[in-house]
Amino acid sequence: MVSSEIERNSFRDALHRTAAALAAGEGPHALRFLPDDALLLAETAEVPTLLELAGLYHRARCFEPAEEAYQRILTETEHPLALINLGHLYHFTGRLDSAIAMRRRALALSPQDAGLRRDLGCSLMFVGDKREGISLLREAALSTTDMDVASTYLFRLHHDDSLDCQVLFERHREWARRFAPVRPRRFPIRPNATSKRPLRIGYLSPDFRTHPVAFFFESLLDGHDSGAVEVYGYGDVACPDETTERMQPKFKRYHSIQGLDDQTVVRQIERDGIDILVDLAGHTGGHRLGVFAWKPAPIQVTYCGYPDTTGMTQIDYRLVDALSTPLALQRYHTETLVHLPETFLCYRPSELAPPVTAPPREDRGYVTFGVFNNTSKVNDPLIRTWAELLRSIPASKLLFKSRAGDDERVRAIFLRKFEGQGISAARIQFVGQVSLVAYYRQLAQVDIVLDTFPYHGTTTTCDALWMGVPVITRLGLHHASRVGLSLLSQVGMDFCVARTEQEYIDKAGAIARDKVSLAKIRRTLRARMEASPLCRPRRFAAHVEAAYREMWSTYCKGPARNNSSLNPEPLLCRDT
């Protein structure tokens, strides 16, 4: 027990040292400062100390002791922060039923809290309750002064099957008017556009860690020509990990901006003399669009992390390709679209990916379809489509992997949806969160991956292709529903892109019935992907660097960009 003053001081010191080690990015290793019996020692501790201990375990992703500590607090009092954090823990680990229960309890204590409405809305989206989820997110967005809470609503709108480009654009512009008002800025006199000096490119992201954005961005980082660009990193990484540690030395200079306010970050970017500042998050969690609102660099770009416009006039360009975001979509962007010549993404395969194996149907005698996207992307029309496909291929089965695959209640919700379409539970296998190695093994256990609509997969699609598994996708009008076309076209698999629900079913069925073609795809796809623009970082980076140089040349030669037809706010003042 923490009874004596010496013991209490020793325990407090252990907590402080652990917190410092976590802040330094040591992850679970930081827990070495805690005694093995820390939970036992804290039995008589006051709630603030127990909450601090729980938070340390949580940040180190040691979820079992963190959960125990939070639950111990809740046996004593309905503590709001314990409810909130336990809700986060349950949501992250895929126990969505428990997450929803915690979040409803927290909201009952503070019914006007927009952040709590946001959290509950997100969990409801993951269990298929899009209507209540979107409603809560909309209420949160309208009532909040927190730009991140309002951004969550924008992001989750892309998961709604009624996705509408014009509505999305209007919502993004609303966000910008509220949270990112234009503040005129003056930049130094432009240098000669013919200057061959390396451009200083700053990349700002909360996802310089084990995260899908890093899987693609690191290829760009690896491919950059140091003679053409100098790359600076600004990482707002809450929980640094081995990916963070690996990426940091690849920047000319890396700054951790976690916990720093916008103005402090702006001053650092200005001190670094950044020519082009690139946002890698858009309206996803932990973004720092507030920094971009101050326009700390003459040119600002958004790329990779978000499937849409930011809605901000302070961001000048968005890097895309012509397949994912055709020029016709320019009218839904405040940024100028810049089409890279081949692909807007470059994939970095994991070293943990095993060799490609034969299609599992050869041993099983039946076809296994797979869904690997989060349940937040799954909707009732999709389930109807998948059910029709399963009916058309006798004995076929569906492996459904998601964060919530281990949650009994969530499984029951989705099984009822399939059963309502005439598909028995015996044909659906749910799997939850697993290690990366196990994830690749699961990909190897399916014959064909089924993409979601209207929000396609990105990392999951590339992972499937790397494992030799064809992906069936359905084309839509918005970038979020065109990513599959972009990725599949790079490896000559555009025949897997459907334009309608029926064509989606027909194309998946045709590949499933053709054993010879399925085996050939499996055998050749990885080599085709290796040879494609998706896996050529230097070539990809050269295209991006050429785009940067063109942006810089345009900036140096002429007046500020004028998209007055798109941007009703005053343009920024730039010296000529």
C-alpha positions in Angstrom: 0.0 0.0 0.0 1.1 3.6 -0.6 0.9 4.4 3.1 4.1 6.1 4.2 5.3 9.4 3.0 8.5 7.8 1.6 6.5 5.3 -0.4 4.1 8.0 -1.6 7.1 10.1 -2.8 8.7 7.1 -4.4 5.5 6.2 -6.2 5.0 9.8 -7.4 8.6 9.9 -8.7 7.9 6.7 -10.6 4.8 8.3 -12.2 6.7 11.4 -13.2 9.6 9.5 -14.7 7.2 7.3 -16.7 5.4 10.3 -18.0 8.7 11.9 -19.1 9.8 8.7 -20.9 6.4 8.4 -22.7 6.7 12.0 -23.8 10.2 11.2 -25.2 8.6 8.5 -27.3 9.7 5.4 -25.4 6.3 3.7 -25.6 5.8 0.6 -23.5 9.5 0.7 -22.4 8.7 3.8 -20.4 6.8 1.5 -17.9 10.1 0.3 -16.6 10.0 3.0 -14.0 6.8 1.7 -12.5 7.0 -1.1 -9.9 5.6 -4.4 -11.0 2.9 -4.1 -8.4 1.9 -0.5 -9.3 -1.8 -1.3 -9.4 -1.6 -3.0 -6.0 0.4 -0.1 -4.5 -2.2 2.3 -5.8 -5.1 0.6 -4.1 -5.4 3.2 -1.5 -4.3 6.1 -3.7 -6.7 9.0 -4.3 -8.6 9.2 -7.6 -6.3 11.7 -9.3 -3.3 9.5 -8.7 -5.1 6.4 -9.9 -6.3 8.3 -12.9 -2.7 9.4 -13.7 -1.5 5.8 -13.5 -4.3 4.6 -15.7 -3.4 7.3 -18.2 0.2 6.2 -18.3 -0.7 2.6 -19.0 -3.2 3.8 -21.6 -0.6 5.9 -23.4 1.8 3.0 -23.4 -0.9 0.9 -25.0 -0.9 -1.5 -22.1 -4.6 -1.7 -22.1 -5.4 -4.4 -19.5 -3.9 -2.6 -16.5 -5.3 0.7 -17.8 -8.8 -0.8 -18.0 -8.4 -2.2 -14.5 -7.4 1.2 -13.1 -10.2 3.0 -14.8 -12.8 0.4 -13.6 -11.4 0.7 -10.1 -12.1 4.5 -10.2 -15.6 3.9 -11.5 -16.4 1.6 -8.6 -15.8 4.6 -6.3 -17.3 7.4 -8.4 -18.9 8.2 -11.8 -15.7 10.0 -12.8 -16.2 11.8 -16.1 -12.6 11.4 -17.3 -12.4 7.7 -16.4 -15.6 7.2 -18.4 -14.2 9.2 -21.4 -10.9 7.4 -21.4 -12.3 4.0 -20.9 -14.6 4.8 -23.9 -11.5 5.7 -25.9 -9.8 2.5 -24.9 -12.8 0.3 -25.7 -13.3 2.0 -29.1 -9.6 1.6 -30.0 -9.5 -2.1 -29.1 -12.7 -2.9 -31.0 -15.1 -3.4 -28.0 -17.6 -1.0 -29.5 -20.6 -2.1 -27.4 -18.7 -1.3 -24.2 -17.4 1.9 -25.8 -20.9 3.1 -26.6 -22.0 2.3 -23.0 -19.2 4.3 -21.5 -19.8 7.2 -23.9 -23.5 7.3 -23.1 -22.7 7.4 -19.4 -20.2 10.2 -19.9 -22.7 12.2 -22.1 -25.4 11.7 -19.4 -23.1 13.6 -17.0 -22.4 16.4 -19.5 -25.2 16.4 -22.1 -24.1 19.6 -23.8 -20.5 18.5 -24.3 -19.8 18.5 -28.0 -16.7 16.3 -27.7 -18.7 13.6 -26.0 -21.4 13.8 -28.7 -18.6 13.4 -31.2 -17.2 10.4 -29.5 -20.5 8.6 -29.2 -21.4 9.4 -32.8 -18.2 7.9 -34.0 -18.8 4.6 -32.1 -22.3 4.4 -33.5 -21.0 4.8 -37.0 -18.8 1.8 -36.5 -21.8 -0.4 -35.4 -23.8 0.5 -38.5 -26.0 3.1 -36.8 -25.3 5.8 -39.4 -28.4 7.8 -38.8 -27.9 8.5 -35.0 -24.1 8.7 -35.5 -24.3 11.4 -38.2 -27.0 13.2 -36.2 -24.8 13.4 -33.1 -21.8 14.4 -35.1 -23.8 17.2 -36.8 -25.1 18.4 -33.4 -21.6 18.4 -32.1 -20.2 20.3 -35.1 -22.8 23.0 -34.9 -22.4 23.6 -31.1 -18.7 23.4 -30.7 -15.9 26.0 -30.7 -13.4 23.1 -31.2 -12.3 22.8 -34.8 -11.2 19.2 -34.4 -14.7 18.2 -33.2 -16.2 19.9 -36.2 -13.7 18.3 -38.5 -14.8 14.8 -37.3 -18.2 15.5 -38.7 -16.8 16.4 -42.1 -14.7 13.2 -42.2 -17.5 10.9 -41.2 -19.8 12.4 -43.8 -17.7 10.5 -46.3 -18.9 7.2 -44.7 -22.6 8.0 -45.4 -24.0 6.1 -48.4 -25.8 9.3 -49.5 -22.5 11.1 -50.0 -23.1 14.3 -52.1 -20.2 16.3 -53.6 -22.0 19.7 -53.4 -23.2 19.2 -49.8 -19.7 18.1 -48.8 -18.2 21.2 -50.4 -20.6 23.5 -48.6 -20.0 21.8 -45.3 -16.2 22.3 -45.7 -16.6 25.9 -46.6 -18.8 26.4 -43.5 -16.0 24.9 -41.4 -13.4 27.3 -42.9 -15.6 30.3 -42.4 -16.0 29.4 -38.7 -12.5 28.2 -37.8 -10.0 29.4 -40.4 -10.8 33.1 -41.2 -8.3 34.6 -43.7 -5.7 36.8 -42.1 -3.8 38.8 -44.7 0.0 38.2 -44.6 2.9 39.6 -46.4 5.9 37.5 -47.5 9.4 38.7 -48.4 10.1 39.7 -51.9 10.0 36.7 -54.2 13.4 35.3 -55.2 14.3 34.7 -58.9 12.1 31.9 -60.2 15.1 30.4 -62.1 17.0 29.8 -58.8 18.1 26.2 -58.6 18.5 26.2 -54.8 16.8 23.3 -53.1 13.3 24.2 -52.0 12.5 23.8 -48.3 9.5 21.6 -48.0 7.8 21.2 -44.6 5.5 18.3 -43.9 3.1 18.6 -41.0 1.2 15.5 -39.6 -0.1 13.8 -36.5 0.6 10.5 -38.2 4.4 10.1 -38.3 3.8 6.8 -36.6 2.5 3.3 -37.4 -0.5 4.6 -39.4 -1.7 4.3 -43.0 -0.6 7.8 -43.9 3.0 6.9 -42.9 2.9 3.8 -45.0 2.5 6.0 -48.1 4.3 9.1 -47.0 7.5 7.3 -46.1 7.9 6.3 -49.7 7.9 9.9 -50.7 10.3 10.7 -47.9 12.6 7.9 -49.1 12.4 9.0 -52.7 13.1 12.7 -52.3 16.2 14.1 -54.1 18.1 16.0 -51.5 19.6 18.2 -54.3 16.1 19.3 -55.2 14.4 19.6 -51.9 15.2 19.9 -48.2 12.5 18.2 -46.1 11.5 19.4 -42.7 9.1 17.4 -40.4 6.6 18.8 -37.9 5.1 15.9 -36.0 2.2 16.3 -33.7 2.5 12.7 -32.6 0.7 11.9 -29.4 2.2 8.4 -29.0 5.6 8.1 -30.9 6.6 4.6 -31.8 9.2 2.7 -33.8 7.9 4.2 -37.1 8.4 7.7 -35.6 11.9 6.8 -34.6 12.7 5.4 -38.0 11.3 8.4 -39.9 12.9 11.2 -37.9 16.4 10.9 -39.3 15.0 11.0 -42.9 14.2 14.7 -42.4 16.8 17.4 -42.7 15.3 18.6 -39.4 12.4 17.2 -37.4 10.4 19.1 -34.8 8.0 17.5 -32.4 5.1 20.0 -32.1 3.0 17.9 -29.7 1.5 20.2 -27.1 2.6 23.4 -28.8 0.0 26.0 -29.7 -0.5 27.2 -33.3 1.4 30.4 -33.0 4.5 28.7 -31.6 4.4 26.2 -34.5 3.9 29.1 -37.0 7.0 30.9 -35.6 9.1 27.7 -35.9 8.0 27.2 -39.5 8.8 30.8 -40.3 12.3 30.5 -38.6 12.9 27.4 -40.8 12.2 29.5 -43.9 9.8 26.9 -45.3 8.9 27.6 -49.0 6.1 25.0 -49.3 4.2 23.6 -46.3 2.3 20.4 -46.8 -0.6 19.2 -44.7 -0.9 15.4 -44.5 -4.0 15.2 -42.4 -6.9 17.3 -43.8 -9.8 17.0 -41.4 -8.7 13.7 -39.8 -8.0 13.3 -36.1 -5.3 15.5 -34.6 -4.9 17.8 -37.6 -3.3 21.2 -37.3 -5.2 23.1 -39.9 -5.2 26.0 -37.4 -1.5 26.4 -38.2 -2.2 26.5 -41.9 -4.9 29.2 -41.3 -2.1 31.6 -40.3 -0.3 30.9 -43.7 3.3 30.5 -42.3 4.7 29.5 -45.7 4.2 31.3 -49.1 2.8 28.1 -50.6 0.6 25.6 -48.8 -0.5 22.2 -50.1 -2.7 19.4 -48.8 -1.9 15.8 -49.7 -2.6 12.1 -48.9 -4.3 12.0 -45.5 -7.8 13.2 -46.4 -10.1 12.4 -49.4 -11.4 15.9 -49.9 -10.9 19.7 -49.9 -9.9 21.4 -46.7 -12.3 24.2 -47.6 -9.6 26.8 -46.8 -8.4 29.5 -49.1 -5.1 29.5 -47.3 -4.2 26.2 -48.8 -3.2 26.7 -52.4 -3.0 23.2 -53.9 -4.1 19.6 -53.5 -1.9 16.8 -54.9 -4.0 14.1 -56.7 -4.1 12.2 -60.0 -6.5 12.4 -62.9 -8.2 9.1 -62.1 -8.9 9.7 -58.5 -9.9 13.4 -58.9 -10.6 14.4 -62.5 -10.6 18.1 -63.4 -14.4 18.2 -63.3 -14.1 18.0 -59.5 -12.2 21.3 -59.3 -15.5 23.1 -58.6 -15.7 21.3 -55.3 -12.3 22.4 -54.1 -11.0 25.6 -52.7 -7.4 24.4 -53.5 -6.2 24.2 -57.1 -6.0 20.5 -58.1 -2.5 19.4 -59.2 -2.5 16.1 -61.2 0.6 14.1 -60.7 1.4 12.2 -64.0 0.9 8.6 -62.9 -0.4 8.1 -59.3 -1.0 10.2 -56.3 0.2 7.4 -53.9 3.4 5.4 -53.6 3.1 2.2 -51.5 5.8 1.0 -49.1 5.3 -2.8 -48.6 5.8 -4.1 -45.2 8.8 -6.4 -44.6 6.5 -8.6 -42.6 4.4 -9.5 -45.6 4.9 -13.3 -46.3 5.3 -14.8 -49.8 2.3 -15.1 -52.0 0.4 -18.4 -51.7 -2.0 -20.2 -54.0 -5.7 -19.2 -54.0 -7.3 -20.9 -51.0 -10.2 -22.1 -53.1 -7.8 -24.7 -54.6 -7.7 -26.6 -51.3 -11.1 -25.6 -49.9 -13.2 -26.2 -53.0 -15.1 -22.9 -52.5 -14.5 -19.2 -52.9 -13.8 -17.0 -50.0 -14.5 -13.3 -50.4 -12.9 -10.8 -47.9 -13.8 -7.4 -46.5 -10.9 -5.7 -44.7 -12.2 -2.1 -44.3 -13.6 -0.7 -41.0 -17.3 -1.2 -40.3 -17.7 2.6 -40.4 -17.4 2.2 -44.2 -20.1 -0.5 -44.4 -23.7 0.4 -45.0 -27.0 -1.4 -45.8 -26.8 -1.1 -49.6 -23.3 -2.7 -49.5 -24.6 -5.6 -47.4 -27.4 -6.1 -49.9 -24.8 -6.2 -52.7 -22.5 -8.6 -50.9 -25.5 -10.8 -50.0 -26.5 -11.0 -53.7 -23.0 -11.9 -54.6 -22.9 -14.7 -52.1 -26.2 -16.0 -53.4 -24.8 -16.1 -56.9 -21.7 -18.1 -56.0 -23.0 -21.4 -54.2 -21.0 -22.4 -51.1 -19.0 -19.1 -51.2 -18.1 -17.5 -47.8 -17.2 -14.0 -46.6 -14.4 -13.2 -44.2 -15.2 -9.9 -42.5 -12.3 -8.3 -40.7 -12.7 -5.2 -38.7 -11.8 -3.4 -35.5 -15.1 -4.7 -34.0 -14.8 -8.3 -35.2 -14.3 -9.6 -31.7 -17.3 -7.7 -30.3 -20.2 -10.2 -29.9 -22.9 -7.5 -30.1 -21.5 -5.9 -33.2 -21.1 -9.3 -34.9 -24.8 -10.0 -34.0 -25.8 -6.6 -35.6 -24.1 -7.4 -38.9 -25.1 -11.0 -38.9 -28.8 -10.0 -38.6 -28.3 -7.7 -41.6 -27.0 -10.6 -43.7 -29.6 -13.0 -42.4 -32.2 -10.4 -43.4 -30.8 -10.8 -47.0 -31.1 -14.6 -46.8 -27.4 -15.3 -46.0 -26.9 -17.7 -43.1 -24.5 -16.9 -40.3 -22.5 -20.0 -41.2 -21.3 -18.3 -44.4 -19.9 -15.2 -42.5 -16.7 -15.3 -40.5 -15.8 -12.3 -38.4 -12.3 -11.5 -37.2 -11.1 -8.7 -35.1 -7.8 -6.8 -34.5 -4.7 -8.9 -34.9 -1.0 -8.4 -35.4 0.3 -7.2 -38.8 1.7 -10.7 -39.5 -1.7 -12.3 -38.7 -3.4 -9.7 -40.9 -1.3 -10.7 -43.9 -2.1 -14.3 -43.2 -5.8 -13.4 -43.2 -5.4 -11.7 -46.6 -3.8 -14.9 -47.9 -6.9 -16.8 -46.8 -9.3 -15.0 -49.2 -9.6 -15.3 -53.0 -11.1 -11.9 -53.7 -11.3 -8.7 -51.7 -14.5 -6.7 -51.8 -14.0 -2.9 -51.5 -16.4 -0.6 -49.7 -18.6 2.1 -51.3 -18.8 5.1 -51.4 -15.6 5.3 -49.3 -13.0 3.0 -50.8 -10.1 1.3 -49.0 -6.6 2.5 -49.7 -4.0 0.8 -47.5 -6.2 -2.4 -47.4 -6.4 -2.4 -51.2 -2.6 -2.1 -51.6 -2.0 -4.8 -49.0 -4.4 -7.1 -50.8 -2.7 -6.5 -54.2 0.7 -7.1 -52.6 -0.6 -10.5 -51.4 -1.8 -11.3 -55.0 -5.5 -10.9 -54.1 -7.7 -9.1 -56.7 -9.9 -6.3 -55.4 -13.4 -5.5 -56.7 -14.4 -1.9 -56.4 -17.3 0.3 -57.5 -16.6 3.7 -59.1 -18.3 6.8 -57.9 -18.1 10.6 -58.5 -16.1 11.6 -55.5 -12.4 11.1 -54.8 -13.3 8.8 -51.9 -15.1 6.5 -54.3 -12.4 6.7 -57.1 -9.3 5.7 -55.2 -9.8 2.1 -56.2 -9.8 3.0 -59.9 -6.5 4.9 -59.4 -4.8 2.0 -57.6 -6.1 -0.8 -59.7 -5.2 0.9 -63.0 -1.6 1.1 -61.9 -1.3 -2.7 -62.0 -3.5 -3.3 -65.0 -6.5 -4.4 -62.9 -8.9 -1.8 -64.0 -11.3 -4.6 -65.2 -12.0 -5.0 -61.5 -13.7 -1.6 -61.4 -17.5 -1.6 -61.7 -19.7 1.3 -62.5 -22.9 -0.1 -61.0 -24.0 -2.4 -58.2 -24.9 -5.1 -60.6 -21.6 -4.8 -62.5 -19.8 -5.1 -59.1 -21.7 -8.4 -58.5 -21.1 -9.6 -62.0 -17.4 -8.8 -62.1 -16.7 -10.4 -58.7 -18.7 -13.5 -59.8 -16.8 -13.8 -63.1 -13.4 -13.8 -61.4 -14.6 -16.2 -58.7 -15.8 -18.7 -61.3 -12.6 -18.5 -63.4 -10.1 -20.7 -61.5 -7.4 -20.4 -64.1 -7.5 -16.6 -64.2 -7.7 -16.3 -60.5 -4.6 -18.5 -60.1 -2.7 -16.4 -62.7 -3.6 -13.1 -61.0 -2.4 -14.6 -57.7 0.8 -15.7 -59.2 1.7 -12.5 -61.1 0.2 -9.6 -59.2 3.0 -8.9 -56.7 5.6 -8.7 -59.5 3.3 -6.4 -61.5 2.9 -4.2 -58.4 6.6 -4.0 -57.8 7.1 -2.9 -61.4 4.3 -0.3 -61.3 4.4 3.4 -60.3 2.9 2.3 -57.0 6.2 0.9 -55.8 8.8 3.3 -57.4 9.5 5.9 -54.7 12.2 7.8 -56.6 10.1 8.2 -59.7 7.1 9.2 -57.7 9.1 11.7 -55.6 10.5 13.2 -58.8 7.0 13.9 -60.0 6.1 15.5 -56.7 9.3 17.6 -56.7 8.5 18.8 -60.2 5.1 19.8 -59.1 6.6 21.7 -56.1 9.1 23.5 -58.5 6.2 24.5 -60.8 4.3 25.9 -57.8 7.3 27.8 -56.7 7.9 29.2 -60.2 4.3 30.3 -60.5 4.5 32.0 -57.1 7.8 33.8 -58.0 6.7 35.0 -61.4 3.2 36.3 -60.9 0.5 37.7 -58.6 -1.1 35.6 -55.9 -3.4 32.7 -57.1 -6.9 34.0 -57.8 -9.7 31.6 -57.5 -12.2 34.3 -56.7 -15.0 32.3 -58.3 -14.3 29.5 -55.7 -13.1 31.6 -52.8 -15.4 34.5 -51.7 -13.0 35.6 -48.9 -10.3 38.2 -49.5 -7.2 36.9 -51.1 -3.9 36.9 -49.2 -1.6 39.8 -49.7 1.8 38.8 -51.1 4.6 41.1 -52.1 5.7 41.0 -55.8 
